[in-house]
Amino acid sequence: MIKLKNMIKSAAAVAAAVILTGCSDISFGEQTVLRPPRATGDRAEIQTIISEQAGSGYTLKYPQRGEYRSAITVFTTGNNNEYAVALYSGDNDSTLNLSIIAHEKDNWVCLGSFTNTGTGVDRIMLEDINNDGKDEILVGWSGYNSTRNTLSAYSMENETVREMVIDEYYTDIVVADITDDKSDDIVLLSLRNAQTQSPSSAKLLQYSEQEKRPIGKFSIELDSEVTSFANVSVGKITENKLGVFLDGEKTGGLMTTQVIYYSSDKNSLLNPLVTLTESGSVTNPTTRKYVINSKDIDGDGYIEVPVVSQMAASSDENAGSVCTMTTWKQLDIKDGSLKTKLNTVINYTDGYYFVMPDEWVGNVTALNDPEDRQVTFYLWSSKTSSSGDKLLTIYRFTRSGWNKQNKDEYIRLDKASKSGSDSVIAAQLFHTDAKDSLNLTEDQLEDIVKILS
């Protein structure tokens, strides 16, 4: 069974801007409800403790990525125990500091303070990595090199804090139950390090009862031609298996997607979309020139991978006006192949996408007119390499432009969008006798044009 967490995402600001809090299910034993520290007593006591720990003036440090972006996060457990995690540096100290503070008998008490030599705070995470029913505090520390971030973990045990040393570096990080053993796994993603000549890799860490800390269990090489991660997400690849989806940017403006998952049959991590040859070349069927990230495009709970191709066009057509088709595919772990889920023509500029009917694929092409804000679909003949009858035009009108139109001539497609929008998405359907099966009805059209959120 896949472990799912309901994250409560509410943000609150304290009267003084020095303290902000994040929100989550932080379960030190029981489900938790977060709240900001009270504007007077809590804030003053926590600040006093930080001042005592710093020994002089201090500067609050804010995480740059992740769910929590506050220098001080206050959370309340289900049994009303309150804790605060504070990040700061002393004015006379170059190290970074983390203090974990508990609310006991109407007073705030520091349970432990720890230092780190990083240059900043990458992120804070709260995850149960040892399957004890309580979330551990994970802190990523930024390094001078963005590929050399470090990670620390802190466990609450009998109202004390124990630091767990993790001797690994990372570029990005994912925490999820990848191995389906009911404990959160830590997946460290590292880009190629030019200094050490080490290739890009994904390493899975699991908590060791013997060593009382997370240690590396599995690793796999990634595509070292990827220079940065544009998007990192976790999602289902089967009903009971999670995978890590890596949308990465390569030199020359190319993008590619890698999918990392754990195979219990092989007892290893797999990266099936990437083929690494002995000569150092890399092949991946998802390589594309367009910035499109993996996502659950059809809302079925599975993340789909985009594969982009140019639609058909005659030789004298302006290539810049020819639309691309994004085919969304799901990984089949039986053979490591990609299976098509649906085909779309996406108009990011005007905020919608069109789901291509199966019978249109190969028989229809589309041209974009960015000046008039319209996309038109035509019959396509592969025998003559030419376009034919017009089937559909989708328009983006300004609000004032829409008010000037004869509404009876159009089918409005953004009825569910915000009423305050300054634009309108509408369409016109056309009939062809050349291939009647490709004609759409109004009801069909309203189901296959989707407004981007």
N, C-alpha and C positions, 0 to 999 in steps of 0.2 A: 504494500500500500504506500502510496506517495504521501509524504507529510506535507500538509498545506497549512499555512499560517495566515490568519486574518490580521492584516496590519491596519491599525487604527491611525489614519493619517490626519491629525489635526495639529495646527501650529498655534502657539500662543506666545505672546510677547509680554515680558514683565515691564513695569513702568520704567525702570532704568534699562537702557539698551544693552547693558553689559551682560545680561542673562537672557538667553533664549532657550526654549526647550523643544525637543522633538517628541514624537509619539509612536508607540508600538506596543505589541503584546510582549512585555518583558516579564518572563515568568520565573521568578526566584521561588519556585515551589507551586505557585498558583497563577492563574491568569491575572494580568495586571491591567490597571487603568492609569494612564499618565495624566499629569497636570503640571502646569508651571509652578515654580515656587511662589509662595504668597508674596505680595508686593513689598511687605515690610519685614517681618521677623525672619522668615526663611532666607530671604536674600541677604540680609545683614549677617546672619550667622554663617552662611556658606562663604560669603566674602571674607569674613573674619578668619575662618579656617584656612582659606587659600593664602591669605596674608601671612598667617603664622607659618604655613608650610614653606612659602617662598622666602620668608625672612626679610623681605624688603618689598619694593614695588614689583608688580608683575604685569604681564600682558596675557590676556586670554587668547587661546589658539582655537581656530575654527576648522573642523573637517572640510576638505575641499570636494569630496565626493560621497556618495552613499545616501542612505535614508536619513541620517542624523547630521545636521549642519550646525549644531549649537556647541559653544564652548563649554556650557554646563547643561547637562541633561538630567532632569529630575523625574523619577518614576516611582509609582506606588504599587506594591504587590497586592494580591487579593486579600491577604491578611493584614493589610494596612501598614506594612513595613515600607518605609520610604528610603530611597537612596538617591545620591547625586554622583554623577561622573563629571569631574572638572578637568579641563585641559588648559595649561598655561605655561609660561616661561618666566623665570625671575629676571628682573632687570639687570642683575649682576651675575647672571648665570646663562651660559649658552645652551644648556640642555633643555629639553622639553620635559614637562612634568604632567603626570596623571595622578589625581587623588580620587579615591572612592570614599564617599561620605555617607553615613547612615543616620537616620532620624531615630533616636532612641530616647524614650521618656521625655519628650518635648524638647530635646536638645539634639543638635547636629554634631556627630562625632566622626572624626576621620579614622577609617578602618585601615587605610594603607596609602602610601604615596610611592610613586615609581618614576624613574627618569629614563630618558631615551636621547640618543645623540642625533636623531633625525633632524631634518631641516624644517619639517612641518608635519601636520596631521593629514593623512590621506583620507581616512574614514573611520567610523565607529560602527561595529556590528554587535548584535546581541543574539547569540545562537546557542543551542544546546548541542555541544560537540562531544560530550561524554555520556549522553543518554541517562542523565541523572534526574531529568525533569526540571532542571534549572538552567536558565540561559547563562552562558559565560560571556564575558565582555572581551571582544576582539578589537584591537586598535592597530590600524595600519599607519606606519610612520613614513613620511616622504623622505626620499634621499636626494642627493644632488643630481643624480641621474634618474630619470623617470622610470627606468627599467629596474631600478635597485631599491624599491620600497621594501620595508621590513615589517614583520608582523609580531605582535605580542598578544598573549591571551591571559585572562585573569578569571579565577574561579572563586566564588563566594562559598566559604566553608566554615560553618559554626561562627558566623559573624566576624570572620577574618578573611583576608584576601590572599590568594596564592597566585604568584606570577608563574606562567608557563613559558619557557624559552622555546622559540621556534627559529631554528637556524636555516631560514630560507629567504630568498628574495622573490619579488614579484613585480609585474607591470600592472596586472589587474587581478581581481580575486572574485571568486564565487563561493558561497557557502550554501550547500543544499545536500539532501540525502541522495547522492548520485548512486551509491551502491545498494540502496534500498535495505539497509540494516537497521532502520529506525533511529540512527544517529546522524547528525549533520556532518557531512564531509567538507573539508576545505580544499578547493581547487585553486592552485596558484598558476597564473598564466604569465609566462615570461617571454618577452621578445628577444631576438638575437642580441647578444652582447658583443659589440665590436672589439672591446678590449680583451675579453677572455676567449673570443671566438666560439663561444658556446651557442648552439642553435636555439631557436625558439622552442618552447616546450610547455606542456601542461603537466602539472604534478598534483596528485591527489594525496592529501594528508588525512590520517585518521587518528583518533585519540588512542593512545596506548596505555592500558591499565598498568603495565609494568613500569613504564617510564613516567607516567602521570603527565603526559603532554602529547600534543599532536606530532606525529612523525610521518615522513614520506612513505607511502605504500606502493603507489603506482605512478608511472610517468610515461609520456609519449611525446615524440617530436612533432612540432607544428611546422607550418610553412614559414621558413625564415625570410622569405621575400616580403612578408607582411611587415610594414614599418610602424603601424599603429592600429589599435583596436577602435573601430568606429562605434561598435555596439556589442555588448556582452549580455546575454540573457540566458535564462534557464527555463525549459519547458518540456512538456511531454513529447517523447518520440514513440512510445507505445503506451497502452493504458496504464502500465505499472512501472514505467521506466522514464527517468529524467535524463535529458542531455543538456550540454552547454553549447550554445550557438555563438560563434565568434564571427562577426562581420568585420573584416579588416581591410585597411587601405594599403595598396602596394605602390611601388614607384610607377610613375607614368600615369597616375590618376585612376588606376584600375582598383576594383573592389573584388573581394572574394568571401565566401562563407565556409567555415569549418564547423563540423559538429563532433563534439567530444562526448563519448559515453562509456560507461563501464560494462563489460561483457562478463557475466558470471560464468559462462561456458569456457571462456578463454582466461578468466581471472586476470584481466588486463584492461587498460584504457584503449579505445579504438578511435581512429580519425579517418573514417572510410572515404570521405570525399577527396582526400588529398593523396596523390601518388608521388612519392619522392624517389627519384632515380639515383643510381650510383654516380651519375655525372653531375648531380646537383640540380637538375631541372625539376620543375614542379608542374603537375597538371591538376586541374580542378574544374569540373563542369560548371561551376557557379561563377567563374571569372566574368566580370562585367565592367563596362565603362561608366555605369550610372550609380549614383549614391542612393541605393535602396537597401534597407536593412531587413533581416528576417523578422517575421511577426506572425501572429495568429490571424491571418487575413480573413478567414471565414468564420471565426468565433467558435470553432469546434473543440477548443482546448489544446490543440497541437500547434506547435510553431512550424510554419512553412518557410522554405528557403526560396529566394527569388532567382530565377534564371531569365536574363533579358536578351531579346533578339529584335532585330530590325524587321518591321513589317515589309511586305512586298511593295515594290514601286517600279514604274517604268524607268528606262535609262535616262529619259529627259526630265524626270521629276527632280525638283530641288530636294536634295537629301535632308536638308534641315527641316523640311515640312513633313517628312514621313514619320509617323508615330512608331514607337517601340511597343512591343508586347511583353509584359512581365508574366512569366509562367511561374506559378507558386507550386512548389513541390514538397512532398513529405518524404523523409528518409525511411527507407525500408531496411530494417536491420538484418533481415534474412539474407540479403545479398549485397547490402551496402549501396543500393541504387536509389535514385530519386524517382518517385512516382508523382505524376501530375495530379494536382488537386483542382486548380482552375487557372484560366488565362485572363489577364486584365490589361486594359489600356489605362494608364494612370496619368491624370493631369494635375500635377502638384501645384501649378501656378493658379489654377482656378478652383482647386479643392475638391476633386471628385475622382472616382475611378469607375470604369465600365467593365463589367464581367462579360467576356466574350462567350456567346453560346457555342457549344461544341461544334455545331455544324458551320459556324462562321470561320473557324480556324482553318487557314489555308485558302478560304474562298472569299475572304473580305480583307480589305486593307483600310487604313485610316490616315487622313492628312490633317495636320494641325495648322490653323491660321492664328498665330498669336496676336496679330494686330487687331483682328476682329473678334478675338476671344471665342473661337469656335473650333470644334473637331468634327470632321465629317467622315462617315464610313461609306465605302463604295464596294460593289462587287469586284472581285479580282479573278482574272482568267490567267491561269498559269501557262496555258497553251499559247496565248498571244502576248503574254507579259504586259497586260494592259488592264486598266480599271474600267468598270462599266457603270451600271446604274447606281444612283445615290440611294442609300438605305436609311441613313440617320444623320442628323446634325445635332450636336449638343452645344448650347450657348452658355456663356457667362455674361449676364447683363449687370450693369450698375443699377442701383435702385431707381434712379431717375430714368434710365434708359428703359427699364422694364415697364414703368408706368406709362410710357409712350407707345407700348406695343399693343396690338390686338390680341388679347389673352386667348381668344378662341383658336388662334393658329398654333398655340404652343401647349406642351405638356410640362407643367412645372414639376421639378424633381427634388426640390429641397424643402418640401413642406414641413418636414420635421426639424429643420435647422432653426437656429435662434432667430426670433422675430426681429431683433435689432440689427441683423446683418445688413451690410450696405451693398450686397450683391444678390442675384437670383440665378439659379441654375435651371435651365429649361431646355426642351428639345422639340424637334419636329421629326415625325416619321414619314418615310416615303415608301411607295409600293413599287415592286418590280415584278414584271411578268417573266423575266429571264430565268429566275429560279425561285419559284414561289415559296419553297420551304425556308428561305432565308428572311422572309418578311416577319417583322415583329408586331406584336399587339401592344397597346398602351399598357395593359396590365403587366406584360412581360418586361417592358421597359422600366417601369417603376420598381421592379424587383431586382434589376441588374445594374442600375446606376446607383452608386453608393457615395454619400458625401463623406469626405475625409474629416475625421474628428481632430 
